[in-house]
Amino acid sequence: MVNFKSFRISQKPVALERLDLKGKNVLVRVDFNCPVNKRGKVTNNYRVKETLPTLRLLKQKGAKKITLVTHFGRPPACRTGRDGKYKKEWSVKPVQKELEKLWKTKVYCPPYQNNFNKYADTLLKFQVPSSKFQVCMWENIRFWPEEEKNVAKFAKVLAKDQDIFINEAFSASHRAHASITGTAKLLPAYAGLRLCEETREIFQLMTKKISPSVAIVGGAKIETKLPVLRTLAKYYDQIILGGKVAIEYNAMKNGRDNWKKKIVLPENFLGKDKFDIDEKSAREFAKIIQRAKKILWNGPMGKFEYKKYRKGSVIIARAVCANKKALRLSGGGDTVELLEELHLQNKAGFVSTGGGAMLDYIAYGTLPGIKILNY
């Protein structure tokens, strides 16, 4: 279990600012795994926007070429461990266009090829005529199963002709994949500005002794969240559970561990499928949140994507945003999406780009993608 008293919060951003990048090729692992609608338009660009300060700094420091790597969902190659055929719904083209629009910079992303060596050569050969700066992006890195298997030869291809590696994907840093830890072993590796900010904010929230405090955890997979709950119980007065994780916790044989006394469960759920907490429970949770001076929120209270099952999550979101005096941290893709839909993203305190990464970081005090950077 993490000991936050001795926990190093982050590599100072100044380390990145002091780098001599003039004429250098920079490989940047980002997480542009954003929600996209049926028309192929990004509906929440938060993760893309949060990488821009680092990308702009790299350009300002004289980088010759930036090569971006991201995953996008879990295509068949990921799930089967075999090369899968290209499918449009897993292409990074929508986020490529979103980045071009936000950054006002052309981003070259060649069509997918099954042979990643040939694909890498295509990227390496790309040159913008008479241009001193260029940006490339790999197609969805998970189209190739070697990514999740962390195959050393695959990482070597990614790192080919690169001078420096930057990890700007806090939300994917809990994965020991080729583009996260494999490349960091092969190149001088640094944390991006946003990754540093994420670690500092989480450290601050976990180490400041403020009471009353409350952590709100939704989503599913109670077995993966137990280490997180044990850690949270050390630093928070109460832990509210919602979503499927509350149902799963309720079904467990709850022993008599002292930390479990801090768990607060909803009284009831909506419908036979229990896709949301009932309004009475949500209102009671909101009272706890309103009194709190420190709040952590990760995960909605139900299937908020369906309008009839979002009331509990909406009540929680508004309660978190209304308590402006509290030190607040919210995170998780679904949490961010809900806040964006409610136009509350700028009113929820610090909003992390990570969901699973944020919880793993809290539970263990580091992540594979951060540990490899030696801080």
C-alpha positions in Angstrom: 0.0 0.0 0.0 1.2 3.5 -0.8 2.9 5.6 1.8 2.0 9.1 0.8 4.4 10.7 3.3 7.4 9.5 1.4 5.8 9.5 -2.0 7.6 11.7 -4.6 4.9 13.8 -6.2 6.3 14.3 -9.7 9.2 15.2 -11.9 9.4 19.0 -12.0 8.1 20.4 -15.3 11.2 22.5 -15.5 13.0 19.3 -16.5 11.1 19.4 -19.7 11.5 23.1 -20.1 15.3 22.9 -19.9 15.7 20.3 -22.6 17.6 21.2 -25.8 15.1 20.2 -28.4 16.5 22.1 -31.4 16.3 19.9 -34.5 15.2 16.9 -32.4 12.6 14.2 -33.2 10.3 13.8 -30.2 8.1 10.7 -29.6 5.0 11.7 -27.5 2.6 9.1 -26.0 -0.7 10.8 -25.6 -4.2 9.5 -24.7 -6.7 10.7 -27.3 -9.2 8.0 -26.4 -12.1 10.4 -26.7 -15.9 9.7 -27.2 -17.0 10.0 -30.8 -20.5 10.0 -32.1 -21.9 8.1 -35.1 -21.0 10.9 -37.5 -17.3 10.6 -36.5 -17.2 13.8 -34.5 -15.4 14.0 -31.1 -18.0 14.8 -28.4 -15.5 15.5 -25.6 -12.1 16.9 -26.5 -10.8 17.4 -22.9 -7.9 14.9 -23.3 -6.8 16.5 -26.5 -6.9 20.0 -25.1 -4.9 19.1 -22.1 -1.9 18.0 -24.2 -1.6 21.3 -26.0 0.6 23.1 -23.5 3.2 20.3 -23.8 3.0 20.1 -27.6 3.3 23.9 -28.0 6.3 23.9 -25.6 8.0 21.2 -27.7 7.5 23.3 -30.9 8.7 26.4 -29.1 11.8 24.6 -27.9 12.7 23.9 -31.6 11.6 20.3 -32.1 11.9 19.3 -35.7 9.4 16.5 -35.7 6.8 15.4 -33.2 5.4 11.8 -33.6 2.2 11.2 -31.6 1.1 7.7 -30.4 -2.3 7.0 -28.9 -4.7 4.1 -28.5 -8.4 4.4 -29.3 -10.7 1.9 -27.8 -10.0 -1.9 -27.9 -10.1 -3.1 -31.5 -10.2 -6.9 -32.3 -6.4 -7.1 -32.4 -6.4 -6.2 -28.7 -9.0 -8.6 -27.6 -7.9 -11.6 -29.6 -4.2 -11.1 -29.5 -4.0 -11.5 -33.3 -3.7 -8.9 -36.1 -7.2 -7.7 -36.9 -8.5 -6.0 -40.0 -8.7 -2.2 -40.0 -12.1 -0.9 -39.0 -13.1 2.7 -39.3 -14.8 2.9 -35.9 -11.4 2.4 -34.2 -9.4 4.8 -36.4 -7.8 7.8 -34.8 -8.9 10.0 -37.7 -11.6 11.9 -35.7 -9.1 12.9 -33.0 -6.5 13.7 -35.6 -9.0 16.2 -37.1 -9.8 17.5 -33.6 -6.2 18.1 -32.8 -5.6 19.9 -36.1 -8.6 22.2 -35.3 -7.5 23.0 -31.8 -3.8 23.4 -32.5 -4.2 24.9 -36.0 -1.4 22.6 -37.2 -1.4 19.9 -39.9 -1.1 16.4 -38.5 0.0 13.6 -40.9 -1.5 10.2 -40.2 -1.0 7.6 -43.0 -3.5 4.8 -43.7 -3.2 1.7 -41.6 -0.9 -1.2 -42.7 -0.9 -4.6 -41.1 2.9 -4.7 -41.2 4.0 -2.2 -38.5 7.6 -2.1 -39.8 6.4 -0.8 -43.2 4.0 1.6 -41.5 6.8 3.0 -39.3 8.9 3.5 -42.4 6.1 5.5 -44.0 6.0 7.8 -41.0 9.8 8.2 -40.9 10.0 9.1 -44.6 7.3 11.7 -44.3 8.7 15.2 -44.9 6.9 18.5 -45.3 8.5 20.4 -48.1 10.5 23.4 -46.9 9.0 23.1 -43.4 11.1 23.4 -40.2 8.4 21.6 -38.1 6.1 18.7 -38.7 3.7 16.5 -36.7 2.9 12.9 -37.4 0.5 10.5 -35.7 0.4 6.7 -35.7 -2.9 5.0 -36.4 -4.5 3.4 -33.4 -1.5 1.7 -31.8 -3.8 -1.1 -30.6 -4.4 -2.2 -34.1 -1.1 -4.1 -33.6 -1.4 -6.7 -30.8 2.3 -6.3 -30.0 1.4 -3.0 -28.2 -0.4 -4.6 -25.3 2.0 -7.5 -25.2 4.8 -5.0 -24.8 6.9 -6.7 -27.4 10.5 -5.3 -27.2 10.9 -5.3 -31.0 7.7 -3.4 -31.5 8.9 -0.7 -29.0 12.2 -0.5 -30.9 10.3 0.2 -34.1 8.3 3.0 -32.3 11.6 4.5 -31.0 13.5 4.3 -34.3 15.1 7.6 -35.2 13.6 9.3 -32.2 15.7 11.4 -29.9 13.5 11.9 -26.8 10.3 10.2 -25.4 7.7 12.2 -23.6 4.9 10.6 -21.6 1.8 12.8 -21.7 -0.7 10.0 -21.2 -1.4 9.9 -17.4 -4.7 8.2 -18.1 -2.9 5.3 -19.9 0.1 5.1 -17.6 -1.3 2.2 -15.6 -0.7 0.0 -18.6 2.8 -1.6 -19.1 2.5 -1.4 -22.9 5.1 -1.0 -25.6 4.3 2.7 -26.3 4.4 3.5 -22.6 7.1 1.6 -20.8 8.8 -0.1 -23.8 9.8 3.1 -25.5 10.8 4.8 -22.2 13.5 2.1 -21.8 15.0 2.9 -25.1 15.1 6.7 -25.1 15.8 9.6 -22.7 12.3 9.8 -21.1 10.5 12.7 -19.5 7.0 13.5 -18.1 4.8 15.9 -20.0 3.4 19.0 -18.3 0.0 17.5 -17.8 1.3 14.3 -16.3 3.2 16.3 -13.8 0.1 18.3 -12.9 -2.0 15.1 -12.4 0.5 13.6 -10.0 0.8 16.9 -8.0 -3.0 17.3 -7.7 -3.6 13.7 -6.5 -0.7 14.0 -4.0 -2.1 17.2 -2.6 -5.6 15.7 -2.2 -4.4 12.5 -0.6 -1.9 14.1 1.9 -3.8 17.2 3.1 -5.5 16.4 6.4 -8.9 18.1 6.0 -12.1 17.0 7.7 -14.9 16.2 7.0 -13.8 14.5 3.8 -15.6 12.2 1.4 -14.6 10.0 -1.6 -17.2 9.0 -4.1 -16.5 5.8 -6.2 -18.8 4.5 -8.9 -18.4 2.2 -11.9 -17.9 -1.5 -11.6 -15.4 -4.3 -10.8 -15.3 -4.2 -7.0 -12.4 -6.7 -6.9 -10.1 -4.2 -8.7 -11.3 -1.3 -6.5 -10.7 -2.9 -3.0 -7.0 -1.8 -2.8 -8.2 1.8 -3.7 -11.0 1.7 -1.0 -8.5 0.5 1.6 -6.2 3.4 0.8 -9.0 6.0 0.6 -10.2 4.8 4.1 -6.9 6.1 5.5 -7.4 9.6 4.2 -11.2 10.1 4.0 -13.9 10.1 6.7 -16.5 8.5 4.4 -16.5 6.6 1.1 -19.7 6.7 -0.9 -20.2 3.8 -3.3 -22.6 4.0 -6.3 -23.1 2.3 -9.7 -22.4 -1.4 -10.1 -19.6 -1.3 -7.6 -22.1 -0.6 -4.8 -24.1 -3.6 -5.8 -21.1 -5.8 -6.0 -19.8 -4.6 -2.6 -23.2 -5.3 -1.1 -23.1 -8.8 -2.4 -19.7 -9.5 -0.8 -19.2 -11.2 2.6 -18.2 -8.0 4.3 -15.9 -8.9 7.1 -15.2 -6.7 10.1 -12.3 -4.7 8.8 -12.3 -1.2 10.4 -12.0 0.5 7.0 -15.3 -0.9 5.9 -17.1 1.1 8.6 -16.5 4.2 6.4 -18.4 2.8 3.4 -21.7 4.5 2.7 -24.1 2.6 0.4 -27.3 3.7 -1.3 -30.6 2.5 0.3 -32.2 1.6 -3.0 -31.7 1.4 -6.8 -33.9 2.1 -9.7 -35.6 -0.8 -11.7 -34.9 -4.5 -11.6 -31.5 -4.0 -13.3 -30.5 -1.4 -10.7 -29.1 1.0 -13.3 -29.1 4.0 -11.0 -29.4 4.8 -7.3 -32.7 6.1 -6.1 -33.3 9.8 -5.7 -33.5 9.6 -1.9 -30.1 8.0 -1.7 -28.7 10.6 -4.1 -30.1 13.4 -1.9 -28.5 11.9 1.2 -25.2 11.6 -0.6 -25.5 15.2 -1.6 -25.8 16.3 2.0 -22.6 14.6 2.9 -20.9 16.2 -0.1 -22.2 19.7 0.8 -20.6 19.4 4.3 -17.3 18.1 3.1 -14.1 20.1 2.9 -12.2 17.6 0.7 -13.9 15.6 -2.1 -12.7 13.0 -4.5 -15.1 11.7 -7.2 -14.5 8.9 -9.6 -17.3 7.4 -11.5 -21.1 8.1 -12.0 -23.8 6.5 -9.9 -25.4 4.5 -12.8 -25.9 4.2 -16.5 -26.1 8.0 -17.1 -25.9 7.5 -20.8 -29.6 6.6 -20.6 -31.7 9.7 -19.5 -33.9 7.7 -17.1 -30.9 6.4 -15.2 -28.9 9.6 -14.9 -30.7 11.5 -12.1 -28.5 10.1 -9.3 -25.3 11.0 -11.1 -26.6 14.5 -12.0 -27.4 15.2 -8.3 -23.9 14.1 -7.3 -22.3 16.2 -10.0 -24.2 19.3 -9.0 -23.4 18.7 -5.3 -19.7 18.4 -6.0 -19.7 21.6 -8.2 -21.8 23.5 -5.7 -19.3 23.0 -2.9 -16.7 25.6 -4.0 -15.0 25.8 -0.7 -13.8 22.2 -0.7 -10.6 20.8 -2.2 -11.9 18.8 -5.1 -10.7 16.2 -7.5 -12.8 14.5 -10.1 -11.8 11.9 -12.7 -12.6 9.1 -15.1 -13.8 9.2 -18.7 -17.5 8.8 -17.8 -17.2 11.4 -15.0 -15.6 13.9 -17.4 -18.2 13.2 -20.1 -21.1 13.8 -17.6 -19.6 17.0 -16.4 -19.1 18.2 -20.0 -22.8 17.4 -20.9 -23.9 19.3 -17.9 -21.6 22.2 -18.7 -20.0 21.8 -15.3 -16.5 20.8 -16.2 -15.0 24.1 -15.2 -16.8 24.0 -11.8 -15.7 20.7 -10.4 -12.2 21.5 -9.1 -9.3 19.7 -10.7 -10.6 17.2 -13.3 -8.2 14.4 -14.0 -7.9 12.8 -17.5 -7.6 9.4 -15.8 -10.1 7.0 -14.4 -8.5 3.6 -13.8 -5.1 5.3 -13.8 -6.2 7.8 -11.1 -7.5 5.0 -8.9 -4.4 2.8 -9.4 -2.2 5.8 -8.6 -4.1 6.4 -5.4 -3.9 2.7 -4.4 -0.3 2.0 -5.2 1.5 5.4 -5.3 2.9 4.9 -8.8 2.1 3.5 -12.2 4.2 1.5 -14.7 4.4 4.5 -17.0 5.5 6.8 -14.2 7.8 4.4 -12.4 9.9 3.9 -15.6 10.6 7.7 -15.6 12.3 7.4 -12.3 10.2 9.7 -10.2 
